[in-house]
Amino acid sequence: MKNIYKLTFLSIIILVVTTISCKKEDEKIPEQLLKVAMLAQGFTYDDLSFLQNCKAGIELAKTDFNLEVEYNIDTATDNYQLRIDAFGDQDFDLIIAIGFMWNDAVIAAAKKYPASKFVLVDTELSELQANAVSILFDVDEASYSLGFLSAWWADNHDAVNPAIAYVGALEIPQIRQFIEPWINGLDRYNQKYGRTVAHYGDYAGDFFNPDLGKHIADSLITLGADVIFGVGSETGNGSLLKAKELGKVGIGVDVDQYISFPEVSDILLSCAMKGLDNAIYAVVKSYVDNTFPGGGVYTGKLSNDGVGLAPYHNYESQIPDSIKIEIEAIKAGIIDGSISTGW
């Protein structure tokens, strides 16, 4: 009988211990969320273009990797270091700064907060850091083909004074890399077909002035521009709105603005797209996977879908197959190195 009691008592002890153990397992504290900050200069992330696409990438990563994300945006130009240091002081795991203006602040913060990782979007850090990565885009590979397309459109819709024109935000490499290859694409068209399609253009000196973009576009259309290439956030958007108002067509940038900027969707031939969302998602994933390419560069290009041409949408039936085939051949030549964009 004693043995039976002992066995019963032992069974109870085992059951209690097992129950407590299982309860502790069930009540295990969840893994700490990764804290990610995204910083930008401007008025809003929902700008229908560049910043909105950056936000889309981090929002997708937030969902897939269960991140804690904080957005920070400001129009001030003199407090980059204070803003980025605020997140370093809070031990954020990954801090993403958008635009060339953050270069110095990112370098200083990377040194000051070695436990954090940093990402500089759309420009290369002037001083490499082991805990930072740059994201670059070979946008010239997309805009070159669109210069060819724009020249064709002008040539076939203006028998008297065919011309194309750009409205750039700032005259900086990130904007010039769109515009100068676009003009080179025009030159390719003129040489191939023996034409003299002209080009005009001007820089606004401001990313966030749609009214100035409209004013410049109005002047360029008065000169004879049949296609407007709007390059640079809200200023570029303003130029596309003016193109629509005056019955001209446009080329967008950064994203497929047919979708993101429906106010001008009916006048867009195409857009020179950066895969900002894809690139940012890929770099965040590398952090989660412990493969963060610190000290290096992530480059988006035609060959990895990091840049590309938006669909022709409303103009699909108006662009002849011969031009579409020529554009695909240009893209293939850029990828294999047989065609240079001139950038």
N, C-alpha and C positions, 0 to 999 in steps of 0.2 A: 504493500500500500504506500509506504514511504517513497518507494521508487516512482510510483505513479504521480504522487504529489510533486516530487522533484522534477519530473519530466514536464508536468503541467506548468509549474512555475517557470521553468526554463523557456518553455514555449511562449509564455506571456512576455518574458523579458525580451526575447528575440523579436516578437511582434511589436512591442513598444519601441525598441531601438530602430527597427526597420521603418516604422511609421514616422518617427521623428526625423530619420534620415531622409525619407521621401519628402516630408514636409519642408525640410531645409532646402532640398533640391528644387522643389516647386517655388519656394520663396526666394530663390537666388536673385541677387541684385542684377538687373540687366546691364549689358555692356554700355559704357559711357558713349554718348553720341559724339561723333566727330564735329567739331565746330569749324565752320567755314564762313569767311567774310568775303564779300565782293564790293570793291570800291571803284567809283567812277566820278568823272567831272561832268556836270550837266544838270538838266532840270528834272529829268525823269528817265527811268529805265524803259518805260513804254514809249520809245521814240519812233516806233514803226520801222526801225532799221538796226543799226549797229548794236546799241546797248540792249535792245529788246532780244536780239539773237543771243547775246552773251547770257542774259538772264534765263532764256529758254534752256540753255545747256546746263546751268546750275540747277534749275528746277527739276530737270529730268534726273540728274544725279542725286538730288535731294530725295526724290521718290525711290530710286533704285537702291541707294546706299544708306537711307535713313539718317540724313545729315541734319544738323542744326545750322541754319543759314541766316546770316544777317546781311542786309544790303545797306550800303552807305553811298549817298550821292550828294554833291554840293557844287555850286557854281563858283565858289572861291578858288583862286589859283595860288594861294600862298600858304596853305595849311596841309599839304600832302603828308608831311612827316608826322604832324600831330595826329592826323586821322589814322594813318597806318599803325603808328605806335600804340594807339588806344587799343587796337585788337591784339597786338603783341603783348601788351601788359595784361590782357585777359587770357593769355595762353591759348589763343585760337590755333587750331592745328594747321589750317590752310588759309592763306590770305591771298586773294586774287585782285590785282590792280589792273585797270583797263586803260591803256593808252600810254604814249611816249612820255607824257608829262610826269609819270610816276617813277621814272628810271632811278633818279637819285634817292628817292624815299625808299624804294624797294631794296636797293643796295645797302643803305644804312640800316634798315630794319632787319635784313637778313643777317647782318653782322651782330646786331644787338640782341636778336631773339633766335639763337641757333636751334632751338627745339621746335620752332615753327617752320613751315614750308611756305614758299612764296611763288606766285605766278605773275609774270608781266605779260599782258596780252597786247599783241599787235606791234611790238617793237622788240629789238634785241637788247638785253642788258649790256651796258657799256663796260661792265666789270662782272665777270662770271662769279657766281656764288654756289657753293656746294648744296645749299638748301633752297635754291631758286631755279626756275626754268622760264624760258621765254617762249611765247607762242607767236609764230610768224606765218604769213600767208603770201604765196606767190600770186597775187591778184593780177599781175601783168599777164599771166597765162590765160585768164578769163577775158580781160578787157581788150586784148589784142584782136581776138575774133569779133568782138562786138564793135570795134572800130571799122572793121571790114563790112559788117552788116549795116552799120549806120551810114557808111558811105554809099552802099548800094541803095538804101532807102532814099537818101537825098537825091541821088543821081536819077532815080526812077520816078520821083515825085516832084521834081522841080527842074524843068528843062532850061530855065533861064539862069538861075544862080544857085546851083546845088551847094549846100554847105552844112556842116555839123558844128556843134559848139558845146563846150563844157562849162559848168559852174563848179569850181572847187571851193572847199571851205578854207583851209590853210595851205600855203605852199610849202608843204613838208613832205618827206619821202613817202609816208603812208598814203598821201593823197596823190602825189605825182606818180606813184607806181600804178595807179588806175589810169591816169590821164595820158601820160606820155606814150605808153604802149597802145592805147586807144587811137591816138593820132598815127602811130606807126601802122596800125591796121588799116586806117584810111589810106596811107601811102601805098600799102600793098594793093589795095583795090585800084587806085589810080594807075599804078604801074601795070597791073594785070590787064586792065581794060582800056588803057590809054585815055583816062578821063582826068578831069581837073576839079574834083570836088574840093571845096575850100574848107578850112576850119578856123574857128574863132574860140575865144574863151577868156575867162578871168577868174581870179581868186578873190573871195569875199573877206578873208582874214578873220572869219568867225564860223564856228560850227553851229551856233544856236540862234541864227537870225534868218528865219524864213522870209521875212519881208525884204531883206537885202538880197536873198537868193532870187526872189521874184523880180526885183528891180534889175538885177544883172541879166537874168534870162530875157526879160523884156527888151533890153538893149541889144542882146545878141540876136534875138529873133528879128528885130528891126534891121539888123545888118544882113539878114538873109538866112539865118540858121533854120534848118528843117528838122533837126534832131537835137535834143538837149540831153546831155549827160550830167545828171545831178550827183555830185560826189561830195558827201560830207554831211551826215546827220540832218538836222532840221533846216539848215541852209540849202542843202541839196534838195530836200523835199519841197522847199518853197519854189525852187526853179522848175521842178516837175509840175507843180500846180499851175505855174504861169504858162508852161508849154501846153497844158490841157486847155487853159483859158483861151489861148490864141490858136488852137487847132493844130498844134504840132505834136510829134511823138517824142518819147523819152526813153532813156536807158537808166535803170536804177542800179543801186550798189548794195553790197553787204549781204542782203537777203533777197528772196523773191518778193519784191515789193508789190507784185500783183496781189499777193495774199496779205501782206502786212500793212499795206498802204492802199486800201481799196478806193480811196478818192481819186487815184490816178491809174487804176488798173486798166482802164480802157485805152490808155495811150502808151502803155509800156511795150516796146518791142521785145525786151528781155532785160535781165539784170546780171551784173558781174558779182557773183556771190562768194562770200567767205563762209566757210563752214565753221563759224565761231562756236555754234552750239556743239557741234561734233568734237572740235578740238578741246574745248573746255571740259566736256564730259570725259574725253579720253584721258586728260591729265588728272582730273579728279579720281577717275578709276585707277590710274597708276598709283596714286597715293593710297587708296584703299587696299590695293593689291601689294603694297610695299615694293613697287617698282618705279617709284617717282624718279624721273630722269634729271635729278639735280645737277646743276652745272652745265646743262645742255639746252637744246632748242628743239621744239616740236614745230615742224613746218607743214602747213597744208598746201597742197598743190593739185593740179589736174589728175595726176597719177594716183593719188590716194583720196580723191573726192574732197580734198580740203578746200578747193576752190572750184567753181563751175559756172555754167551759163544756165539761167532760169529758162523754163519753157517759153515758147513764143506766145502761148495762150491765144488771145484774140487775133493774133496776126499769123497764126499757123498756116492758114490757107492762102495768105497773101504773099508769103515768102516762097519763091519757086524752089523746086527740088534742087536745081543746080546750085543755088546759093547755100542751101542747107548742106549739101554734099561738100561744097568747098569749105564751109566752116568746120565740118567734122574732120576734113583732111588737114586743116590748119591745126586743130586741136591735137590730132595724132602726130603731126610733125613737131609740135612743141614738146609733147611727151617723149618722143624718141630723139629729140635734140637736133633734128634736121631744120627746124624753123626757130629763129630767134625773135623774141618780142622786142628786142632792143633795149631792155631794161638792165 
